[in-house]
Amino acid sequence: MKRSIALLPVVLSVLSLASCQGAPACSVASCPVASSQDEPTCSVATSSAGSSTVIRSDGKAEGVVTIHTPVQRAFFDNGLGDVNLFARGVEELSRPTTVTFSWEGGAAPYHVVLSERENPANAREFDTDSTSIGFTNLKVATAYDVKVTSGDTVVKEGFFATAEEIVRNLYVSGVTNVRDLGGYPLDGKRTKQGVLFRTACINHSAAETPTKSISDKGVNTMLNELKVKCEIDLRAVSNNEVGGLTEGVGVLGESVRYYQCPMSYSTGKTMEGELNDSSLRKVFSILGDESNYPAFFHCAIGTDRTGYVGWLINAFLGLEEEYLWRDYLFSNYGNIGGSRSVSTIRAGYLADLQRRPGATWKEKTTAYLLEKGVEQKHLDTLSSMMLG
């Protein structure tokens, strides 16, 4: 299924789209990082190849912005088997674009409030001496209001909307392959965004003592923007893949509960073995506790074990099959050391899932989870958190 989105050309000095494709790719070590620098330089798009909301003088918005770069949009506009034409998992291509909002008048410093139209309580606030500001990590299919003030004077107000897209990819400095598990169409609505995230690891695997691979800026994003309360680590403990961590407190500090749910790994076959079954039950028990949200889970590169858990969650929620594949294959845009394809998992754990009773992925996945000992009450809580 191909989906294309009509996007308007950029109008400079109003609201323009900057393409944040990331710094030069780094080599994949024990825990891949997105960049050794705080933030990539973003160039402002000035041609119709870019996209932007146009804010008219009467304050009304026309069009939408995409959160995706052109190379990311190419994946969504083409078949599943074409992903390796655009991304092969060997460089950092997973970050979203930055939308830049500009204004004239007033005097620095300026205070900027970005709020979701349907949920103003989620407002983000910024202070700047510049007459423009870039917004990253926007939600998909969401209307935003922007208000710029200088002291008590309102300098500019406007609003824009993000496209009706799938895959809310995120920029967390020092971490590759980060995205929201929510934001997918389901029964006329969308699964909730800002509740559950998937990432690569945030500390160096196999280190004798815990050592952050996430930058300080990335920590700030996780704590103060995404507001995570819980980290679920799927890496092995027996060989210290977890990098010297013990359950309780991870590298994000005491405000984030750190859980270890180690899973063995063989490409596409992570369903096998009692260790994985036990950890799977633990993952869903953690997700069965509302106090753990917002939460994020990861393995080393956020692709295989993480992809397995992500598939199970989204399939249980009832997402259509194409969305399950798009979420899995988007990992090719991360710096993960190699590409993945449909064949990577089709003959592995997906074949195992297909043998379960039921006519849909939701029915088969639910049967599988219950067979593995996941408790229905934990599934109910997960469903409530993601669907509302």
N, C-alpha and C positions, 0 to 999 in steps of 0.2 A: 504494500500500500504506500503510495507516494503522497506527501502533503506539501504543498507549496503555500507560501504566505505572501500576500500582497503588501509591500512595504513602500513607504513614500521616500523620495529623495531627501537628502540632508538640507536643512536651512541653517546656514552658519549664523553664529552669534545668537541663536535662539535655543535650540536643543539639538546637539549633534552626537553622532555615534562614534566613539573611539574604539579602535580595534586593539584589544589587549591580547596579543598572541603569546606573550611570555618572553622571558629571556632565553638566550641560547640554551639548547637542551644540555642537561648534565648527564653524566654517566649514571647508570643504575647501580647503586651499591646495595647494602643489606636492607636499607630502607630508602626508597627513592624519594628525592625531594624535587619540588617543582622548580625551584630557583634558589641560587645562593644569595640573591639580592632581595630587598624588601618588596619592590614592586616593579614590574616592567614599564618601560616607556611606552605610552600610548599615543599613536598618531591619530589626529582627527580626520575622519573620512570626509572627503570633499566632492565625491562624485555620486552618481546614482547607484553605484555598486553598494554604497552604504545604506543606512536607513535611519529614520528619526521620526519622532512625533513633531508635527508642526504646531506650534502654539500661536494662534492668531491674536490680533490686537484686542479682540473682545474676550480673550481669556479662554476660548473654547479650543479643544484639541482636535486635530485631524490626524488619522492614521495611527500607527503603532510603532513601537521599537521592538527589535529582536534582541534577545540577550545572547545570541549566538554569533560567532564569527562566520564569515563566508564558507570556510572549509568545514565548519561544523554543520552549517545549513545544508551543504552538499550531501552529507550523510542522510539527513532527514528527507531530502528530496529524491533519494535514490533507493534502490533495493537493499535488503539486508546484506546480500552477498558482495555489495560494492564497498563496504566500509574500508577495506584495505587499500582502495584507490585513494583514500583521503587521509587515513591515519593508520600507522603501523605499530603504535605503542613504543616508539623509540625516541620521542621528543615530547616536550611539554606543549600540548595543544588543547588542553582541557579547560582552560580558563574562560569565563564569560567575557563579553564586551563590557566596556564602560560607557555609560551615557553621561554626556557632559551638558550641564545646564548653565547658561550664561545670562548676564544681566548688565544693565548700565545704571549709573546714578548712585546716590547715597555715598556714604563714606565708610571705609573700613574701620573696625572689624565688622563683618557681616555674620549674621546667625541664620542658618538654613535648616528648615524642617521639612523632611521627606516623610509623608504619611500615606498609608494605604487607605484608599477611599472607603472601603468596606470595613476596615478595622483600624481606625485612627490610633488606637492604643499601641500599635506596633510602630509608632513614629520613630525615625532616626534623626538625630540632631547633630549639626556640624557647625563649627566656627572657622572662618577663613578670612584672610586679608585680600584674597583674590576676587575677581568679578566672574568667576566660573567655578564650578565644582563637578567632580565626577562621581557618579553613583555606580557601584558594582553590587553583585549578589542580589539583584532584583528577582522577585518572584515572577513566574510565568503567568500569563492571563490575568494580570492584576492592574487596576487603575491606581495611579499615584497622584497626590497633590504635593506641590512644592511652594513654600513660602520663604521669601528672603526678606530679612529686616535689617535695618541699620539703626541701632538704638530703638526708639519707639516708632520709627518710620518704616512702613511697609514699602520695600523697594520693588518687589515683583512677586506676583503669584501666577501659577500656571499648573497644568496637569498633563499627564501623559499616561499611556497604557502600554503594557508589554503584550507581545503577540500571544495568540492562542497556540502555543507551542508545547512540546513535551521536552523533558530533561531540563531541570533547573540545575545547571552546572554552577559551581561556586569557586571563588578565589580565596584560598587560605594560604597565606605566604609560607613557603617552605614545605608545602604538602601538595602532591599531585593527585589527580583522579578523584576530585571531591564533587559530590552532588547530593541534592535533596532526593530522598526516596519518594516524596510526594509530588503533587502537581499534575497527575495523570487523569485524563477524562475517565469518568466512571458513572454510569447511570444518570447522565445529564449534569453531573457536578464534576468536581475534581478532588482527588485525594489531597489531604491537608499538607500544606507546605510549612516548613519550619519546625517539624515535629521529629523527624528521623532522618539522619544523614549517613552516607557511606563515604569512606575515605581510604587513602593509603595510611600506613602507620605514621605516627608523629614523633616516635623516638627511634634511635638506631637499633636495629635488631642485632643480637649477639654481643652487644656491649657489656662489659663486666659490671659497670654501674650505669644507671639510667642517664641517657644523654639525649636531649631534645634534637630532633631534626626539624621540627616546626620552628619558625622564627618567632621572636617576641611579638611582632606584628600579627602573625598567625594566631598566636595564643590570644591576643586581644580580640581578634575576630571570633574565635571559638567561644570565648567567655562573654563578651559584651555585645556582640552582634547576633551570633547564632544562639547564645545563651545556653550552651549545653550543660547538662547536669550529670551525664553518665557516659562513660566510655566502655565499649565492649570489645575486647581484644581477642581475636580468633587465632593468634599465632601460638605456636607450640611453646610449652613451658619446659619440657624435659631436656631440650637442647639449648635452652636460653635464647630462643628466637625472640622472646619478649624483651630482651636487652636489659636484664637485671631488675626488672620490675616484679614486685609481689602484689598480690591483690589488695586493694584498699585505696591507695592514693597513687595516681599516675603523674605524668609530667605536667599536667594542667593545673595541679595543685589540689588542695583539700576541698574545694568547692565542687569538684567533679568526682563522682564515684567511679572507681576503676575496677572492672571485672575481667577476669581471665576465663575464657571459654575455648580452650585449645582444641584445634581440629587438625587431623592429619590431612595431607594433601597429595592427591594424584590427579593430574589434569582430567577434569570432568567427572571424577568418581568420588567426590568428597562425601557421599552419603554412606559409605561403607565403614563399619566398625563401631564398637561400643563407645570408644572415646568420642567420636563424633556424635553419636546418639545422645550421650550424656551431656555434651556441651550444647547440643541443639535444644535439649530440654531446658538447660540453664539460660540460654539466650532468650527463649520465649518466656521464661519465668521473670526475667529482668524486664522484658517488654510488657509483661503483665502487671507491672507496678507503675501506676500513673506518676509517682513522684520521681521516676527516673527520666522523665521527658523534659526538654528535648534531649535526645540521645544520639550517639553515633557509634557505628561499628566498623571494624577494619581488620584486615590481616596484614600482610607485608606490603603488597602493591595494590590492595583494594580491588582485586579482580576475580580471583578464583574462589577462595573460601568466602570472601565478601560477596562475590557474585552469586554464589550458591544460596546464601542466607537472603540476599536481596531478592532473588527469584522466588524463593519460598514465600516471603512476606507479600510481595506484589501479586503472586499467583493466588495466594490465600485470600487477598482482598478482592480479587475478581477482575484484575486488569486483563484487557484483551491481549492475545499472544504477541502481536506486533510490539506493543509497549514493553512487554517482558524482554523481548529481544533487543529493542533499542536501548534499554537501560543496561543490559549486559554488554553489548557491543560498544557502547560509548567509552568503555575503558581503553579502547584503542587510542583515544585522544590523550591519555595519560602517558607519562614517562615510565612505562611498566616493563621495559626490557624485551618486548616482542608482541606480536599481534595475536588476537583471538578471532575466532570465526564461529559460524553456526555449528560447524562440525566438531568444534572443541568440546562441546557438552552434549550434543544431541544423542550420541551413542553411550553417554555416561549416565549422569544422574537424571537426565530428562527421560531416558528410556526406563529407568527405574520408576520414576513418577508415573509414566504412562501406564504401567502395569497395575496401578492402584485403581480401585473401583471409582466410577463416576464418568460423566459425559463431558465435563469441562475441566480446565486446569484448576479452577477453584475447588471443585469437588474432589479431584484426585489429590491435590495438595493437602486439603483438609484431612482426607483419609490417611495420607502418609504421616502427617504431623501427629495425629491422634494415635496412630499405630506405634510411633516412636515414643509415646508417653508424654507428649505435650498436653497440658491440661486445657480443657475447653475454656475455663475462666480466664486463662492467660490470653487465649485467642480472642475472647470477647473484649478484653481490655485493649488489645492491640487494634482491633477493629474500631472500637469507640474512639481511640486517639487519632486514628488515620482517616476515619470517615465522618466522625462527629455524630 
